[in-house]
């Protein structure tokens, strides 16, 4: 004799949860999928041990030889045509001396058809949203024409302008050509490396600072080197 049991009877006898299975949450389903995938991967690794070893060696070689070919910047440079010529004179220089040196740089870039507009700051340093008064510092902000109107990239123009300024005998200090940083992102310094020499003899400090700067530039590893003096 067969007895037919309906879902309603099962719910009354065994309880509602036995008749209608509980639905899993998203997190529980995700954990089950991850566990199942890990189990399959582990099974493949054990059965195909030679394939696993080969993949491991390939990844090891890639991780060893690939990093030197990759960039090291957190944010890559953008071809936005924003160039800055940073100029620093020795500590103690006046605003007039800074202005005269920057005027020489302005003469070098005057009439350049690739430049859309320029802005010169004399005797100051921009830090975030503030501008601080620093007599021996200044900069020239250059905006190139639109990318479609020039054949050179921003980085290529920076290299050309740097070579152009090498032939200019500035009154004092050194002009550093670089790409302007993105707004809202601060950095410690503008030069690739900055060195501060401290002492009490001004002439000895000046000679030592120039010697250090020339030695570092001859290495060929740095584009912009700045050595400051602190008495």
Buried (B, 14 or more C-beta within 10 A) or exposed (E): EEEEEEEEEBBEEEEEEEBEEEEEEEEEEEEEEEEEEEEEEEEEBEEEEEEBEEEEEEEEEEEEEEEEEEEEEEEEBEBEBBBBBBBBBBBEBEBEBBBBBBEBBBEBBEEBEBBBEBEBBBBBBBEEEEEEEBBBBBBBBBBBBEEEEBEBBBEEBBEBBBEBBEEEEBBBBBBBBBBBBEEEEEEEEBBBEBEEBEEEEEEEBBEBBEEBBEEBBEEEEBBBBBBBBEE
